[in-house]
Structure formats: C-alpha cells, structure tokens
Amino acid sequence: MQDAREADGYVLARTEAEYQRLRLQAKAWEAGTRALLTDAGAAPGWRCLDVGCGPGEAMRLIGQLTRPGGHVTGVDIDAALGAHMLAELHRSEGPDFAFIAGDATRLDTVPGAPFDLVFARLLLVHLTDPVTMVRRLGALVRPGGRLVLMDYDLSRLAARPEHPALDRAFAIIAGAFGSSGKHADAGLRLGTWLVEAGLPPVRGTRADALYGPIARLGPMVRAVLASLAPALPALGLATAEEITALQVEITTLEASDRHMGLGPLMIGAWTVIP
C-alpha cells in the first residue's frame, strides 16, 4: 500500500502527538495571524475558507474575527482530524463552522465559493507546485475579497553559540521540507508566487520569528524531529539512530541553558482579488 506521505507529499506524522504539537505551534503564531487577518480587513459577516486547516486553530481565530454572521469552512486531507476538530469548534465556538475532507490540490470546486476570504497557513511549504495552488486559491475568492497566505521560511534556522547537534537538526528539518522539489523558504516566496499565479501583488505583509533560549525552543525542535523521523530514511536525510542521538544531545543542551536559537520565520502576505 502506498504510504500517505508518498501520496500527498506531507512529511510530518499524522498522530495525536503531532496534532497536539500543531495546536501548540498555532498558539505561538496566534498573535501574528490575528494581526495579519485584521490588516487584510477580516470583518463580521464574512464567509471564509481555510485550506489545509489541520487541527482548526486558525479557523477558530477567523471565526472570532468574523462574528457575528460569519462562517468558516475548513478543507484538509485528514478526514478523521477534521471531524474531531469540527466537533470541538461547534462545542466551544458555535455552529458557524464546516469541514470538507479532501486533497486541496485536487479540489476544483468548494461548496460556498466564492468566499470573502481564503486563507492558507503552512500549506505551500508542503507542495511541489505552489504556484498552481495559489492560482487555485485565488479563484475561490470573490471579486474584492482577500487571499491571505502564511508560510515558513526554514532556511535561516540557527543557534548561537553554534553547536553541531543543533546545526545538524536544523539542516535535517529544512532538508525535509525542501525535499523533492518543495521549498523550505516558502514564506519568502509568497509575493513572487502571487505574481507568477497571475494574481495582484501583495497589499500587505507581516513577518514573525521564534527566538529564545534552547531551553524553550529545544522541545519544539525535538518534537519536529520525532514527527519527521519515519520519513527521513526514505528522503536520505537521517537514520532513526541519528535522530535518537540528536534528541539526547539537544535535551542535554536544553539543561545547560547556554544557547539561543532562531526558529522558523512565519511570513504572511495578502492581496485583494479583482
């Protein structure tokens, strides 16, 4: 049977531990995401689409910005996660949410289109043809509506003072997301991809970074390595034994509290669809 990672290019795990990591990750970017959506004009009553919605934390935020009267639909290939996420949103936020299970790269139409706002965060970094996806997203926006993109630039992960274990971990992470024609610096390319997709240039941008002691960032690095670990041998990036050794060494560095780390940059861009 074909591995799901091989089928859709998604290199991270689909496990409860990974879903919890994604929820925690979303909290780290919540303020920046809220600011970008507000700058783009998200308003009460808007009908919105979140493509690659994952555990639904961005949907929750969009719903808060567009109430009363707003509605948010999420699309994700992970049907089980989507069903769980939708039930939780209905319980905690109300009824104005829907979910569609499907591969965003193959969805020609989405019920409810065109939307006032189409949003995609951490979607394009997983794709080998991001320009076609951006064009597809733009086609789902009503005239005068907003297309809002957010993605990682993983090409600048670093620590000071430098350490071989941290350098190696960062190289593996960037390599996994930049493998097979994908782009580890997807966030930096957002404005270019809009233009290449035949859409208007950016109207607004934002960039946020995770920076802090390895004592705080190290657990995030180890969690990403753990999620990537099953896919890494096939990508030719690392063995299971190397990942285990790196996990141990990074844990030791966390305890020493000597190193500062620059995590991923989250870059956002939005435009108005004519």
Secondary structure, 3 states (H helix, E strand, C coil): CCCHHHHHCCCCCCCHHHHHHHHHHHHHCHHHHHHHHHHHCCCCCCEEEEECCCCCHHHHHHHHHHCCCCEEEEEECCHHHHHHHHHHHHHHCCCCEEEEECCHHHCCCCCCCCEEEEEEECCHHHCCCHHHHHHHHHHCEEEEEEEEEEEEECCCCEEECCCHHHHHHHHHHHHHHCHHHCCCCHHHHHHHHHHHCCCCCCCEEEEEEEEEEHHHHHHHHHHHHHHHHHHHHHHCCCCHHHHHHHHHHHHHHHHHCCCEEEEEEEEEEEEECC
